Amino acid sequence: MRIDIITLFPEMCEAVLSESIIGRARKSGAVEIVCHQLRDFAFDKHRRVDDAPYGGGMGMLMMAEPVALCYEAICEELREKPHFVYMSPKGETLTQKKVKSLASD
């Protein structure tokens, strides 16, 4: 099984995912986890991926284009479209039942 993670902090993810049960699973080859730096797919010289908030309010939003370009690069590398899970506060709650369903796909 391969899991690709698109993040602004791939080094931090690698450090955490190299330990404990997940680290042992990676070393044994049971799972492959690849962390992608989202800033590598940004357009400007500062490699910004934040967008202006929609409708005002606090916080920043991620630009859609770098996420889409990274996903397309992953698809090209794999030569297929993988199952895509986008974590969002407005999304469906990730339950054990949903995890089992995703694992069986």
Gaussian input, Z-matrix of N, CA and C with variables (Angstrom, degrees):
# hf/3-21g

backbone

0 1
 N
 C     1     B1
 C     2     B2     1     A1
 N     3     B3     2     A2     1     D1
 C     4     B4     3     A3     2     D2
 C     5     B5     4     A4     3     D3
 N     6     B6     5     A5     4     D4
 C     7     B7     6     A6     5     D5
 C     8     B8     7     A7     6     D6
 N     9     B9     8     A8     7     D7
 C    10    B10     9     A9     8     D8
 C    11    B11    10    A10     9     D9
 N    12    B12    11    A11    10    D10
 C    13    B13    12    A12    11    D11
 C    14    B14    13    A13    12    D12
 N    15    B15    14    A14    13    D13
 C    16    B16    15    A15    14    D14
 C    17    B17    16    A16    15    D15
 N    18    B18    17    A17    16    D16
 C    19    B19    18    A18    17    D17
 C    20    B20    19    A19    18    D18
 N    21    B21    20    A20    19    D19
 C    22    B22    21    A21    20    D20
 C    23    B23    22    A22    21    D21
 N    24    B24    23    A23    22    D22
 C    25    B25    24    A24    23    D23
 C    26    B26    25    A25    24    D24
 N    27    B27    26    A26    25    D25
 C    28    B28    27    A27    26    D26
 C    29    B29    28    A28    27    D27
 N    30    B30    29    A29    28    D28
 C    31    B31    30    A30    29    D29
 C    32    B32    31    A31    30    D30
 N    33    B33    32    A32    31    D31
 C    34    B34    33    A33    32    D32
 C    35    B35    34    A34    33    D33
 N    36    B36    35    A35    34    D34
 C    37    B37    36    A36    35    D35
 C    38    B38    37    A37    36    D36
 N    39    B39    38    A38    37    D37
 C    40    B40    39    A39    38    D38
 C    41    B41    40    A40    39    D39
 N    42    B42    41    A41    40    D40
 C    43    B43    42    A42    41    D41
 C    44    B44    43    A43    42    D42
 N    45    B45    44    A44    43    D43
 C    46    B46    45    A45    44    D44
 C    47    B47    46    A46    45    D45
 N    48    B48    47    A47    46    D46
 C    49    B49    48    A48    47    D47
 C    50    B50    49    A49    48    D48
 N    51    B51    50    A50    49    D49
 C    52    B52    51    A51    50    D50
 C    53    B53    52    A52    51    D51
 N    54    B54    53    A53    52    D52
 C    55    B55    54    A54    53    D53
 C    56    B56    55    A55    54    D54
 N    57    B57    56    A56    55    D55
 C    58    B58    57    A57    56    D56
 C    59    B59    58    A58    57    D57
 N    60    B60    59    A59    58    D58
 C    61    B61    60    A60    59    D59
 C    62    B62    61    A61    60    D60
 N    63    B63    62    A62    61    D61
 C    64    B64    63    A63    62    D62
 C    65    B65    64    A64    63    D63
 N    66    B66    65    A65    64    D64
 C    67    B67    66    A66    65    D65
 C    68    B68    67    A67    66    D66
 N    69    B69    68    A68    67    D67
 C    70    B70    69    A69    68    D68
 C    71    B71    70    A70    69    D69
 N    72    B72    71    A71    70    D70
 C    73    B73    72    A72    71    D71
 C    74    B74    73    A73    72    D72
 N    75    B75    74    A74    73    D73
 C    76    B76    75    A75    74    D74
 C    77    B77    76    A76    75    D75
 N    78    B78    77    A77    76    D76
 C    79    B79    78    A78    77    D77
 C    80    B80    79    A79    78    D78
 N    81    B81    80    A80    79    D79
 C    82    B82    81    A81    80    D80
 C    83    B83    82    A82    81    D81
 N    84    B84    83    A83    82    D82
 C    85    B85    84    A84    83    D83
 C    86    B86    85    A85    84    D84
 N    87    B87    86    A86    85    D85
 C    88    B88    87    A87    86    D86
 C    89    B89    88    A88    87    D87
 N    90    B90    89    A89    88    D88
 C    91    B91    90    A90    89    D89
 C    92    B92    91    A91    90    D90
 N    93    B93    92    A92    91    D91
 C    94    B94    93    A93    92    D92
 C    95    B95    94    A94    93    D93
 N    96    B96    95    A95    94    D94
 C    97    B97    96    A96    95    D95
 C    98    B98    97    A97    96    D96
 N    99    B99    98    A98    97    D97
 C   100   B100    99    A99    98    D98
 C   101   B101   100   A100    99    D99
 N   102   B102   101   A101   100   D100
 C   103   B103   102   A102   101   D101
 C   104   B104   103   A103   102   D102
 N   105   B105   104   A104   103   D103
 C   106   B106   105   A105   104   D104
 C   107   B107   106   A106   105   D105
 N   108   B108   107   A107   106   D106
 C   109   B109   108   A108   107   D107
 C   110   B110   109   A109   108   D108
 N   111   B111   110   A110   109   D109
 C   112   B112   111   A111   110   D110
 C   113   B113   112   A112   111   D111
 N   114   B114   113   A113   112   D112
 C   115   B115   114   A114   113   D113
 C   116   B116   115   A115   114   D114
 N   117   B117   116   A116   115   D115
 C   118   B118   117   A117   116   D116
 C   119   B119   118   A118   117   D117
 N   120   B120   119   A119   118   D118
 C   121   B121   120   A120   119   D119
 C   122   B122   121   A121   120   D120
 N   123   B123   122   A122   121   D121
 C   124   B124   123   A123   122   D122
 C   125   B125   124   A124   123   D123
 N   126   B126   125   A125   124   D124
 C   127   B127   126   A126   125   D125
 C   128   B128   127   A127   126   D126
 N   129   B129   128   A128   127   D127
 C   130   B130   129   A129   128   D128
 C   131   B131   130   A130   129   D129
 N   132   B132   131   A131   130   D130
 C   133   B133   132   A132   131   D131
 C   134   B134   133   A133   132   D132
 N   135   B135   134   A134   133   D133
 C   136   B136   135   A135   134   D134
 C   137   B137   136   A136   135   D135
 N   138   B138   137   A137   136   D136
 C   139   B139   138   A138   137   D137
 C   140   B140   139   A139   138   D138
 N   141   B141   140   A140   139   D139
 C   142   B142   141   A141   140   D140
 C   143   B143   142   A142   141   D141
 N   144   B144   143   A143   142   D142
 C   145   B145   144   A144   143   D143
 C   146   B146   145   A145   144   D144
 N   147   B147   146   A146   145   D145
 C   148   B148   147   A147   146   D146
 C   149   B149   148   A148   147   D147
 N   150   B150   149   A149   148   D148
 C   151   B151   150   A150   149   D149
 C   152   B152   151   A151   150   D150
 N   153   B153   152   A152   151   D151
 C   154   B154   153   A153   152   D152
 C   155   B155   154   A154   153   D153
 N   156   B156   155   A155   154   D154
 C   157   B157   156   A156   155   D155
 C   158   B158   157   A157   156   D156
 N   159   B159   158   A158   157   D157
 C   160   B160   159   A159   158   D158
 C   161   B161   160   A160   159   D159
 N   162   B162   161   A161   160   D160
 C   163   B163   162   A162   161   D161
 C   164   B164   163   A163   162   D162
 N   165   B165   164   A164   163   D163
 C   166   B166   165   A165   164   D164
 C   167   B167   166   A166   165   D165
 N   168   B168   167   A167   166   D166
 C   169   B169   168   A168   167   D167
 C   170   B170   169   A169   168   D168
 N   171   B171   170   A170   169   D169
 C   172   B172   171   A171   170   D170
 C   173   B173   172   A172   171   D171
 N   174   B174   173   A173   172   D172
 C   175   B175   174   A174   173   D173
 C   176   B176   175   A175   174   D174
 N   177   B177   176   A176   175   D175
 C   178   B178   177   A177   176   D176
 C   179   B179   178   A178   177   D177
 N   180   B180   179   A179   178   D178
 C   181   B181   180   A180   179   D179
 C   182   B182   181   A181   180   D180
 N   183   B183   182   A182   181   D181
 C   184   B184   183   A183   182   D182
 C   185   B185   184   A184   183   D183
 N   186   B186   185   A185   184   D184
 C   187   B187   186   A186   185   D185
 C   188   B188   187   A187   186   D186
 N   189   B189   188   A188   187   D187
 C   190   B190   189   A189   188   D188
 C   191   B191   190   A190   189   D189
 N   192   B192   191   A191   190   D190
 C   193   B193   192   A192   191   D191
 C   194   B194   193   A193   192   D192
 N   195   B195   194   A194   193   D193
 C   196   B196   195   A195   194   D194
 C   197   B197   196   A196   195   D195
 N   198   B198   197   A197   196   D196
 C   199   B199   198   A198   197   D197
 C   200   B200   199   A199   198   D198
 N   201   B201   200   A200   199   D199
 C   202   B202   201   A201   200   D200
 C   203   B203   202   A202   201   D201
 N   204   B204   203   A203   202   D202
 C   205   B205   204   A204   203   D203
 C   206   B206   205   A205   204   D204
 N   207   B207   206   A206   205   D205
 C   208   B208   207   A207   206   D206
 C   209   B209   208   A208   207   D207
 N   210   B210   209   A209   208   D208
 C   211   B211   210   A210   209   D209
 C   212   B212   211   A211   210   D210
 N   213   B213   212   A212   211   D211
 C   214   B214   213   A213   212   D212
 C   215   B215   214   A214   213   D213
 N   216   B216   215   A215   214   D214
 C   217   B217   216   A216   215   D215
 C   218   B218   217   A217   216   D216
 N   219   B219   218   A218   217   D217
 C   220   B220   219   A219   218   D218
 C   221   B221   220   A220   219   D219
 N   222   B222   221   A221   220   D220
 C   223   B223   222   A222   221   D221
 C   224   B224   223   A223   222   D222
 N   225   B225   224   A224   223   D223
 C   226   B226   225   A225   224   D224
 C   227   B227   226   A226   225   D225
 N   228   B228   227   A227   226   D226
 C   229   B229   228   A228   227   D227
 C   230   B230   229   A229   228   D228
 N   231   B231   230   A230   229   D229
 C   232   B232   231   A231   230   D230
 C   233   B233   232   A232   231   D231
 N   234   B234   233   A233   232   D232
 C   235   B235   234   A234   233   D233
 C   236   B236   235   A235   234   D234
 N   237   B237   236   A236   235   D235
 C   238   B238   237   A237   236   D236
 C   239   B239   238   A238   237   D237
 N   240   B240   239   A239   238   D238
 C   241   B241   240   A240   239   D239
 C   242   B242   241   A241   240   D240
 N   243   B243   242   A242   241   D241
 C   244   B244   243   A243   242   D242
 C   245   B245   244   A244   243   D243
 N   246   B246   245   A245   244   D244
 C   247   B247   246   A246   245   D245
 C   248   B248   247   A247   246   D246
 N   249   B249   248   A248   247   D247
 C   250   B250   249   A249   248   D248
 C   251   B251   250   A250   249   D249
 N   252   B252   251   A251   250   D250
 C   253   B253   252   A252   251   D251
 C   254   B254   253   A253   252   D252
 N   255   B255   254   A254   253   D253
 C   256   B256   255   A255   254   D254
 C   257   B257   256   A256   255   D255
 N   258   B258   257   A257   256   D256
 C   259   B259   258   A258   257   D257
 C   260   B260   259   A259   258   D258
 N   261   B261   260   A260   259   D259
 C   262   B262   261   A261   260   D260
 C   263   B263   262   A262   261   D261
 N   264   B264   263   A263   262   D262
 C   265   B265   264   A264   263   D263
 C   266   B266   265   A265   264   D264
 N   267   B267   266   A266   265   D265
 C   268   B268   267   A267   266   D266
 C   269   B269   268   A268   267   D267
 N   270   B270   269   A269   268   D268
 C   271   B271   270   A270   269   D269
 C   272   B272   271   A271   270   D270
 N   273   B273   272   A272   271   D271
 C   274   B274   273   A273   272   D272
 C   275   B275   274   A274   273   D273
 N   276   B276   275   A275   274   D274
 C   277   B277   276   A276   275   D275
 C   278   B278   277   A277   276   D276
 N   279   B279   278   A278   277   D277
 C   280   B280   279   A279   278   D278
 C   281   B281   280   A280   279   D279
 N   282   B282   281   A281   280   D280
 C   283   B283   282   A282   281   D281
 C   284   B284   283   A283   282   D282
 N   285   B285   284   A284   283   D283
 C   286   B286   285   A285   284   D284
 C   287   B287   286   A286   285   D285
 N   288   B288   287   A287   286   D286
 C   289   B289   288   A288   287   D287
 C   290   B290   289   A289   288   D288
 N   291   B291   290   A290   289   D289
 C   292   B292   291   A291   290   D290
 C   293   B293   292   A292   291   D291
 N   294   B294   293   A293   292   D292
 C   295   B295   294   A294   293   D293
 C   296   B296   295   A295   294   D294
 N   297   B297   296   A296   295   D295
 C   298   B298   297   A297   296   D296
 C   299   B299   298   A298   297   D297
 N   300   B300   299   A299   298   D298
 C   301   B301   300   A300   299   D299
 C   302   B302   301   A301   300   D300
 N   303   B303   302   A302   301   D301
 C   304   B304   303   A303   302   D302
 C   305   B305   304   A304   303   D303
 N   306   B306   305   A305   304   D304
 C   307   B307   306   A306   305   D305
 C   308   B308   307   A307   306   D306
 N   309   B309   308   A308   307   D307
 C   310   B310   309   A309   308   D308
 C   311   B311   310   A310   309   D309
 N   312   B312   311   A311   310   D310
 C   313   B313   312   A312   311   D311
 C   314   B314   313   A313   312   D312

   B1=1.4373
   B2=1.5255
   B3=1.3108
   B4=1.4621
   B5=1.5167
   B6=1.3211
   B7=1.4559
   B8=1.5210
   B9=1.3270
   B10=1.4581
   B11=1.5225
   B12=1.3267
   B13=1.4604
   B14=1.5195
   B15=1.3292
   B16=1.4565
   B17=1.5274
   B18=1.3227
   B19=1.4598
   B20=1.5249
   B21=1.3236
   B22=1.4587
   B23=1.5234
   B24=1.3265
   B25=1.4594
   B26=1.5323
   B27=1.3419
   B28=1.4666
   B29=1.5282
   B30=1.3217
   B31=1.4685
   B32=1.5224
   B33=1.3318
   B34=1.4554
   B35=1.5346
   B36=1.3177
   B37=1.4610
   B38=1.5229
   B39=1.3286
   B40=1.4675
   B41=1.5236
   B42=1.3373
   B43=1.4615
   B44=1.5222
   B45=1.3065
   B46=1.4676
   B47=1.5297
   B48=1.3234
   B49=1.4671
   B50=1.5258
   B51=1.3108
   B52=1.4583
   B53=1.5224
   B54=1.3160
   B55=1.4607
   B56=1.5246
   B57=1.2992
   B58=1.4542
   B59=1.5339
   B60=1.3148
   B61=1.4665
   B62=1.5235
   B63=1.3191
   B64=1.4676
   B65=1.5208
   B66=1.3128
   B67=1.4638
   B68=1.5192
   B69=1.3284
   B70=1.4710
   B71=1.5244
   B72=1.3387
   B73=1.4696
   B74=1.5265
   B75=1.3299
   B76=1.4684
   B77=1.5245
   B78=1.3217
   B79=1.4672
   B80=1.5243
   B81=1.3336
   B82=1.4645
   B83=1.5245
   B84=1.3340
   B85=1.4560
   B86=1.5145
   B87=1.3332
   B88=1.4609
   B89=1.5252
   B90=1.3248
   B91=1.4595
   B92=1.5255
   B93=1.3222
   B94=1.4617
   B95=1.5212
   B96=1.3172
   B97=1.4601
   B98=1.5242
   B99=1.3350
   B100=1.4548
   B101=1.5206
   B102=1.3335
   B103=1.4634
   B104=1.5262
   B105=1.3200
   B106=1.4610
   B107=1.5253
   B108=1.3180
   B109=1.4571
   B110=1.5267
   B111=1.3272
   B112=1.4607
   B113=1.5232
   B114=1.3166
   B115=1.4700
   B116=1.5336
   B117=1.3226
   B118=1.4662
   B119=1.5316
   B120=1.3251
   B121=1.4643
   B122=1.5284
   B123=1.3382
   B124=1.4608
   B125=1.5295
   B126=1.3259
   B127=1.4593
   B128=1.5214
   B129=1.3242
   B130=1.4648
   B131=1.5249
   B132=1.3214
   B133=1.4647
   B134=1.5263
   B135=1.3265
   B136=1.4704
   B137=1.5298
   B138=1.3118
   B139=1.4700
   B140=1.5266
   B141=1.3283
   B142=1.4651
   B143=1.5185
   B144=1.3143
   B145=1.4617
   B146=1.5252
   B147=1.3398
   B148=1.4594
   B149=1.5160
   B150=1.3238
   B151=1.4515
   B152=1.5259
   B153=1.3103
   B154=1.4579
   B155=1.5272
   B156=1.3322
   B157=1.4727
   B158=1.5276
   B159=1.3017
   B160=1.4624
   B161=1.5276
   B162=1.3050
   B163=1.4519
   B164=1.5184
   B165=1.3232
   B166=1.4586
   B167=1.5166
   B168=1.2856
   B169=1.4540
   B170=1.5167
   B171=1.3003
   B172=1.4600
   B173=1.5330
   B174=1.3269
   B175=1.4548
   B176=1.5177
   B177=1.3248
   B178=1.4557
   B179=1.5234
   B180=1.2973
   B181=1.4606
   B182=1.5136
   B183=1.3043
   B184=1.4553
   B185=1.5271
   B186=1.3247
   B187=1.4651
   B188=1.5236
   B189=1.3058
   B190=1.4614
   B191=1.5299
   B192=1.3330
   B193=1.4668
   B194=1.5304
   B195=1.3426
   B196=1.4662
   B197=1.5398
   B198=1.3262
   B199=1.4678
   B200=1.5244
   B201=1.3168
   B202=1.4685
   B203=1.5226
   B204=1.3356
   B205=1.4698
   B206=1.5263
   B207=1.3193
   B208=1.4650
   B209=1.5273
   B210=1.3243
   B211=1.4688
   B212=1.5282
   B213=1.3177
   B214=1.4686
   B215=1.5285
   B216=1.3321
   B217=1.4642
   B218=1.5255
   B219=1.3184
   B220=1.4704
   B221=1.5228
   B222=1.3381
   B223=1.4776
   B224=1.5203
   B225=1.3253
   B226=1.4610
   B227=1.5300
   B228=1.3261
   B229=1.4625
   B230=1.5244
   B231=1.3398
   B232=1.4683
   B233=1.5266
   B234=1.3383
   B235=1.4672
   B236=1.5309
   B237=1.3425
   B238=1.4582
   B239=1.5235
   B240=1.3275
   B241=1.4607
   B242=1.5302
   B243=1.3191
   B244=1.4674
   B245=1.5195
   B246=1.3280
   B247=1.4598
   B248=1.5248
   B249=1.3140
   B250=1.4674
   B251=1.5263
   B252=1.3261
   B253=1.4588
   B254=1.5180
   B255=1.3219
   B256=1.4650
   B257=1.5221
   B258=1.3298
   B259=1.4586
   B260=1.5236
   B261=1.3169
   B262=1.4596
   B263=1.5269
   B264=1.3264
   B265=1.4584
   B266=1.5234
   B267=1.3230
   B268=1.4591
   B269=1.5286
   B270=1.3072
   B271=1.4588
   B272=1.5172
   B273=1.2968
   B274=1.4615
   B275=1.5329
   B276=1.3181
   B277=1.4599
   B278=1.5264
   B279=1.3344
   B280=1.4588
   B281=1.5235
   B282=1.3156
   B283=1.4614
   B284=1.5250
   B285=1.3232
   B286=1.4611
   B287=1.5241
   B288=1.3139
   B289=1.4691
   B290=1.5303
   B291=1.3473
   B292=1.4650
   B293=1.5254
   B294=1.3401
   B295=1.4705
   B296=1.5268
   B297=1.3248
   B298=1.4762
   B299=1.5182
   B300=1.3272
   B301=1.4681
   B302=1.5333
   B303=1.3343
   B304=1.4591
   B305=1.5305
   B306=1.3378
   B307=1.4658
   B308=1.5223
   B309=1.3268
   B310=1.4603
   B311=1.5297
   B312=1.3315
   B313=1.4798
   B314=1.4990
   A1=108.45
   A2=115.11
   A3=120.38
   A4=109.00
   A5=115.72
   A6=122.58
   A7=107.30
   A8=116.47
   A9=121.77
   A10=107.97
   A11=116.33
   A12=121.86
   A13=108.14
   A14=115.63
   A15=121.65
   A16=106.42
   A17=117.12
   A18=120.19
   A19=111.33
   A20=115.17
   A21=121.07
   A22=110.78
   A23=116.86
   A24=121.51
   A25=112.05
   A26=118.17
   A27=119.59
   A28=113.12
   A29=117.96
   A30=119.57
   A31=110.63
   A32=116.56
   A33=120.69
   A34=109.97
   A35=116.74
   A36=120.46
   A37=110.66
   A38=116.75
   A39=120.69
   A40=111.07
   A41=116.67
   A42=120.11
   A43=111.07
   A44=116.89
   A45=121.24
   A46=110.87
   A47=116.65
   A48=120.80
   A49=113.35
   A50=117.75
   A51=121.34
   A52=111.76
   A53=117.13
   A54=122.52
   A55=111.41
   A56=116.09
   A57=125.94
   A58=112.52
   A59=116.09
   A60=121.80
   A61=111.39
   A62=116.54
   A63=119.69
   A64=110.21
   A65=117.39
   A66=121.18
   A67=111.36
   A68=116.74
   A69=120.02
   A70=111.34
   A71=116.87
   A72=120.51
   A73=110.38
   A74=116.88
   A75=120.36
   A76=110.73
   A77=116.85
   A78=120.40
   A79=111.70
   A80=116.83
   A81=119.97
   A82=112.12
   A83=117.24
   A84=120.26
   A85=113.44
   A86=118.21
   A87=120.98
   A88=111.55
   A89=116.17
   A90=120.69
   A91=108.74
   A92=115.31
   A93=121.38
   A94=106.73
   A95=116.93
   A96=121.44
   A97=108.13
   A98=115.55
   A99=121.72
   A100=107.84
   A101=117.17
   A102=122.20
   A103=109.38
   A104=116.22
   A105=122.46
   A106=110.01
   A107=117.33
   A108=122.73
   A109=108.53
   A110=116.36
   A111=120.96
   A112=112.04
   A113=117.60
   A114=120.73
   A115=112.48
   A116=118.01
   A117=120.99
   A118=111.71
   A119=116.92
   A120=121.18
   A121=111.92
   A122=117.00
   A123=122.15
   A124=109.75
   A125=116.34
   A126=121.48
   A127=114.41
   A128=117.98
   A129=119.43
   A130=112.53
   A131=116.05
   A132=120.72
   A133=112.45
   A134=117.40
   A135=121.14
   A136=112.23
   A137=115.87
   A138=123.47
   A139=112.26
   A140=116.03
   A141=121.84
   A142=110.76
   A143=115.51
   A144=121.66
   A145=111.35
   A146=117.03
   A147=121.39
   A148=110.03
   A149=115.51
   A150=121.77
   A151=108.04
   A152=116.53
   A153=120.58
   A154=109.81
   A155=116.78
   A156=119.52
   A157=111.08
   A158=115.40
   A159=121.68
   A160=108.64
   A161=117.69
   A162=121.72
   A163=114.31
   A164=117.78
   A165=120.26
   A166=111.32
   A167=117.12
   A168=120.73
   A169=111.95
   A170=114.88
   A171=122.71
   A172=111.42
   A173=114.87
   A174=120.66
   A175=113.77
   A176=113.89
   A177=121.27
   A178=108.77
   A179=115.40
   A180=122.99
   A181=108.88
   A182=116.26
   A183=121.07
   A184=108.38
   A185=115.91
   A186=120.30
   A187=108.68
   A188=115.21
   A189=119.75
   A190=111.49
   A191=117.13
   A192=120.85
   A193=113.44
   A194=120.17
   A195=118.43
   A196=113.10
   A197=116.30
   A198=119.63
   A199=109.56
   A200=116.72
   A201=121.05
   A202=111.40
   A203=117.20
   A204=120.01
   A205=111.61
   A206=117.47
   A207=120.86
   A208=110.15
   A209=116.41
   A210=120.78
   A211=110.93
   A212=116.47
   A213=120.14
   A214=111.18
   A215=117.51
   A216=120.83
   A217=110.83
   A218=116.71
   A219=120.78
   A220=109.66
   A221=116.99
   A222=120.87
   A223=111.12
   A224=116.24
   A225=120.53
   A226=110.61
   A227=116.54
   A228=120.58
   A229=111.64
   A230=116.48
   A231=121.08
   A232=112.92
   A233=115.84
   A234=122.41
   A235=112.36
   A236=115.57
   A237=121.84
   A238=108.46
   A239=116.00
   A240=120.05
   A241=108.49
   A242=116.75
   A243=119.30
   A244=111.15
   A245=115.77
   A246=120.45
   A247=107.37
   A248=117.70
   A249=122.45
   A250=109.55
   A251=116.98
   A252=122.33
   A253=107.22
   A254=115.84
   A255=121.21
   A256=108.01
   A257=116.00
   A258=121.06
   A259=109.40
   A260=116.20
   A261=121.88
   A262=109.54
   A263=117.69
   A264=119.02
   A265=113.06
   A266=117.39
   A267=120.67
   A268=112.06
   A269=116.30
   A270=119.84
   A271=113.31
   A272=114.71
   A273=123.09
   A274=108.86
   A275=117.30
   A276=121.79
   A277=109.94
   A278=116.38
   A279=121.55
   A280=108.67
   A281=116.14
   A282=122.56
   A283=109.88
   A284=116.22
   A285=120.40
   A286=110.84
   A287=116.65
   A288=121.27
   A289=110.52
   A290=116.73
   A291=120.74
   A292=110.80
   A293=116.91
   A294=121.08
   A295=110.21
   A296=117.08
   A297=120.13
   A298=111.25
   A299=116.07
   A300=120.19
   A301=110.58
   A302=117.14
   A303=120.38
   A304=111.42
   A305=117.09
   A306=121.07
   A307=111.50
   A308=117.21
   A309=119.30
   A310=113.06
   A311=117.67
   A312=121.18
   A313=111.74
   D1=138.56
   D2=177.90
   D3=-118.15
   D4=135.64
   D5=176.57
   D6=-123.98
   D7=123.94
   D8=176.01
   D9=-106.27
   D10=132.60
   D11=179.84
   D12=-118.14
   D13=124.32
   D14=176.01
   D15=-97.91
   D16=120.80
   D17=-172.83
   D18=-152.07
   D19=161.76
   D20=171.93
   D21=-85.98
   D22=-10.39
   D23=-174.54
   D24=-130.20
   D25=63.10
   D26=-177.51
   D27=-64.84
   D28=-33.21
   D29=-179.76
   D30=-65.46
   D31=-38.91
   D32=178.79
   D33=-66.76
   D34=-41.89
   D35=178.44
   D36=-63.35
   D37=-44.57
   D38=179.55
   D39=-58.96
   D40=-41.49
   D41=-179.83
   D42=-61.95
   D43=-44.54
   D44=-178.94
   D45=-71.42
   D46=-41.83
   D47=-175.24
   D48=-78.91
   D49=-0.08
   D50=176.98
   D51=-98.40
   D52=2.52
   D53=-176.99
   D54=-111.93
   D55=165.89
   D56=170.68
   D57=55.69
   D58=-143.28
   D59=-174.00
   D60=-63.93
   D61=-43.13
   D62=-179.48
   D63=-65.63
   D64=-40.51
   D65=178.04
   D66=-61.03
   D67=-42.62
   D68=178.13
   D69=-66.59
   D70=-38.98
   D71=178.01
   D72=-63.90
   D73=-38.91
   D74=177.97
   D75=-65.92
   D76=-43.80
   D77=-178.80
   D78=-64.96
   D79=-33.95
   D80=-179.23
   D81=-81.33
   D82=-11.88
   D83=-179.56
   D84=89.12
   D85=6.73
   D86=179.99
   D87=-69.56
   D88=-29.22
   D89=179.03
   D90=-143.83
   D91=143.01
   D92=174.85
   D93=-114.49
   D94=124.56
   D95=179.04
   D96=-119.76
   D97=124.22
   D98=-178.81
   D99=-119.24
   D100=123.92
   D101=179.13
   D102=-101.63
   D103=129.88
   D104=-177.49
   D105=-111.67
   D106=133.68
   D107=177.51
   D108=-80.03
   D109=114.00
   D110=-178.15
   D111=-62.04
   D112=-33.79
   D113=-178.56
   D114=-62.84
   D115=-20.91
   D116=177.18
   D117=-64.54
   D118=-15.11
   D119=-177.00
   D120=-111.42
   D121=13.39
   D122=178.42
   D123=-81.04
   D124=161.45
   D125=-174.18
   D126=-94.20
   D127=-36.70
   D128=-171.26
   D129=-90.50
   D130=170.27
   D131=-176.36
   D132=-67.79
   D133=-19.45
   D134=178.37
   D135=-90.56
   D136=-1.85
   D137=178.93
   D138=55.89
   D139=42.99
   D140=179.64
   D141=-76.87
   D142=140.48
   D143=177.45
   D144=-125.02
   D145=-0.67
   D146=178.27
   D147=-83.99
   D148=144.28
   D149=177.64
   D150=-120.29
   D151=163.78
   D152=178.83
   D153=-68.11
   D154=142.78
   D155=179.21
   D156=-62.27
   D157=141.87
   D158=177.91
   D159=-84.07
   D160=127.42
   D161=176.50
   D162=75.77
   D163=16.18
   D164=-179.91
   D165=78.65
   D166=-170.20
   D167=178.51
   D168=96.23
   D169=178.28
   D170=-175.94
   D171=-82.37
   D172=157.48
   D173=172.16
   D174=90.84
   D175=174.14
   D176=179.58
   D177=-121.55
   D178=160.50
   D179=176.34
   D180=-115.18
   D181=154.88
   D182=174.62
   D183=-85.42
   D184=140.42
   D185=173.48
   D186=-67.65
   D187=141.14
   D188=-179.67
   D189=-72.71
   D190=-35.51
   D191=-173.32
   D192=-59.99
   D193=-48.53
   D194=179.45
   D195=-62.33
   D196=-36.60
   D197=177.75
   D198=-64.49
   D199=-45.52
   D200=179.96
   D201=-63.86
   D202=-43.02
   D203=179.10
   D204=-64.00
   D205=-39.62
   D206=178.01
   D207=-64.56
   D208=-45.00
   D209=177.69
   D210=-59.37
   D211=-44.07
   D212=178.75
   D213=-63.16
   D214=-37.25
   D215=177.73
   D216=-65.75
   D217=-38.55
   D218=177.17
   D219=-65.11
   D220=-44.58
   D221=178.17
   D222=-59.58
   D223=-41.74
   D224=179.65
   D225=-65.10
   D226=-42.27
   D227=179.09
   D228=-63.41
   D229=-40.99
   D230=-178.43
   D231=-83.47
   D232=-16.24
   D233=-175.70
   D234=62.72
   D235=28.15
   D236=174.67
   D237=-163.20
   D238=165.53
   D239=177.85
   D240=-93.63
   D241=114.03
   D242=179.15
   D243=-78.45
   D244=165.52
   D245=173.93
   D246=-66.16
   D247=135.02
   D248=-173.15
   D249=-116.09
   D250=124.20
   D251=175.97
   D252=-116.82
   D253=116.64
   D254=-179.90
   D255=-106.58
   D256=113.71
   D257=-178.21
   D258=-75.79
   D259=126.33
   D260=-177.56
   D261=-148.13
   D262=142.92
   D263=177.49
   D264=-64.38
   D265=-20.79
   D266=179.48
   D267=-95.36
   D268=2.33
   D269=-176.76
   D270=-82.46
   D271=-178.22
   D272=177.91
   D273=-70.83
   D274=140.96
   D275=179.14
   D276=-65.26
   D277=133.11
   D278=178.78
   D279=-82.32
   D280=106.65
   D281=-178.38
   D282=-107.19
   D283=168.39
   D284=177.18
   D285=-60.74
   D286=-37.97
   D287=177.96
   D288=-61.31
   D289=-43.35
   D290=179.42
   D291=-66.64
   D292=-39.87
   D293=178.14
   D294=-61.01
   D295=-43.99
   D296=178.12
   D297=-62.69
   D298=-38.85
   D299=178.18
   D300=-64.92
   D301=-43.98
   D302=178.61
   D303=-64.32
   D304=-37.70
   D305=-178.61
   D306=-67.62
   D307=-28.45
   D308=-177.72
   D309=-85.22
   D310=-10.00
   D311=-179.87
   D312=-69.71

